Amino acid sequence: MIINIRKWPELIVSYSVMTFTVLVSIFPILWILLSSFKSNKEILNDPFSLPKKIDFQAYMDVFTQYNFLGYFMNSMFIAIASTLIALFIYTMAGYIFGKFNFRGKSFLFILCTITLLIPGYARAQPIFTIIMNLDLYDTKAALILVYASFGMALALFILRLSFIAIPKDLDESALIDGAGFWRIFWNVNMPLAKSGISTAGILMFLNNWNEYFYALILTTSEKNRTLPVALEFFNEAFSYNYTRMFAALMMVILPGIMIYVLVQEQVQQSVASSGVKG
Amino acid sequence: MKIKWLNVWIAAFLAPTVLVLALFYIVPIGTVLVTGFMEWDGLRAPEFNGVNNYIHLITYDNTFFIALRNILLWSLIAATLHVGFGTLVAFVLYKKHIGWRFVRGVFMVPMVISAAAWAIIYKLFFNDEIGILNHMIRSIGFSDFHVNWFFDSPASFFAITLTWLFYAVYVTLIVYNDLMAIPKEVHEAALLDGASEWGMIRHINLPLVKKAIGTGIILSVTARIAGFEEVALTSRGGPGNDTYNITLMLYDGIVNYNYGYANAAATIMILLGILVLLLINRVFKMNESTY
């Protein structure tokens, strides 16, 4: 195969950009990963060398001695609970926005989605005071409640479109069969809106799992601490044990990466299946 | 009777969302805008004090102007270099050279990691003793190179910039999506007219993804205005007030029970966001249709 000589400059530029993109994206993570298997001495003296042996001692130490599991469970519980609550209430609202008409509908929808334009941190003080007044300061419920409120605009956007895409004939024939409002929603529409619901759920879960600012101002005790906040405490606790610091970092970022890898496959599958249909 | 039941269901289905909208959006935003003009420590009832919070914010020390300068500079860098890089990657991916899927997948990884973790990764990365960056610089011949990136001025500003500068995957995805939407006929017609590759990019593709670039600029500049982790967990605004920003002012206001002050900072943040939105909308003519 002869490659057109005039293509060479374009190929060189393209592959340089692609290589650079991959490098900036994974080099820092790769460095953290390799360093988490090295001793302090190796980290200080041979930063470029590969670890002499792969052992998970530092990971075990972080896991057993620093309540990592506790923070992990907090993060998991808060992220899952808030995502499920958010999905439930926004799916109901998205269904109404997608399939029914009522006075003031477009106004309400615009009001809900325009909130995306206000930076989330700008509402921090009033939300702090509301949580205080609800007597929820330093509880997991506080974070669950606040996180459930975050995904509103994005979830409604995605979910409304998924319900619009479901033909109305299905509702009508179900109605003729004697199905009530709830059954038409739950048994007819929900299964068909699955891909929209899971997309919204995945995005909200990742945001809630990674959230730092509100976890910092709304909780203080160790029993309600989430992983992103715990990281800073690890950073202080391990200030002279770099191996553990790197191991802790890996353990914090790994779940997010793993979920992303899973989701990526799902996205590719949905693209493939829609290709078959179309 | 039937119609009435339907209305009850509609109301019931919307009620939780409306409650969230009121409790976590409308009431807080209203509170922010109003109490920015009040003296409020969270214990005593808030009292109107006119524009005192704003005067205090601006004149207390020069922190506000440093924060504003930083935000403007960071926004400028985000709107040009950051969005430019994201757009460049989108155009390269659009060529679909072998490996493009892998590049797109990997580019997304820093975005799925907690911003707090990412900030700490970079704090270690730039560390003078253990950080790989200074080791690399020393190993290529500058053996006396020692910079404490997050603690020296002006290195701190650049180090913070580098924590987000290249991570523009959202811009890439938005622009890429619009590139894919360009009808084939447009390119075929241009080829028949003898357009060169570069001419095609400049006169066809770039104008057709203008709106996507505009959206990318709005998203990335807003992220800079509301930036927190990349500063709070690295330099913490230092050295001195060198890398202070508005979110840090807001945070300090809350933890020091100076709520009026915090909300004055929050109001400025909201106004800056709206300003950027209006400006980009106008410059990029986002309301006009592309085709």
Interface residues (C-beta under 8 A of the other chain):
Chain A: E10 L11 V13 S14 Y15 V17 M18 T21 V22 V24 S25 I26 P28 I29 W31 I32 S35 I43 L44 P47 F48 I89 Y90 M92 A93 Y95 I96 F100 F102 L108 L111 C112 T115 L117 I118 P119 G120 Y121 A122 R123 A124 Q125 P126 I127 F128 T129 I130 M132 V146 A148 S149 M152 L156 F181 W182 F185 L206 W209 N210 E211 Y212 F213 I217 L227 P228 V229 L231 E232 N235 Y242 M245 F246 L249 V252 I253 G256 I257 I259 Y260 Q264
Chain B: W5 L6 N7 W9 I10 F13 L14 P16 T17 V18 V20 L21 L23 F24 Y25 V27 P28 I29 T31 V32 T35 G42 L88 V89 V92 K95 H97 G99 W100 F102 V103 G105 V106 F107 M108 V109 P110 V112 I113 S114 A115 A116 A117 I120 I121 Y122 K123 L124 F125 E129 I130 I132 H135 S139 F166 Y167 E197 T222 I225 A226 F228 E229 L233 T247 L250 Y251 G253 I254 V255 Y259 A262 N263 A266 T267 M269 I270 G273 I274 L277
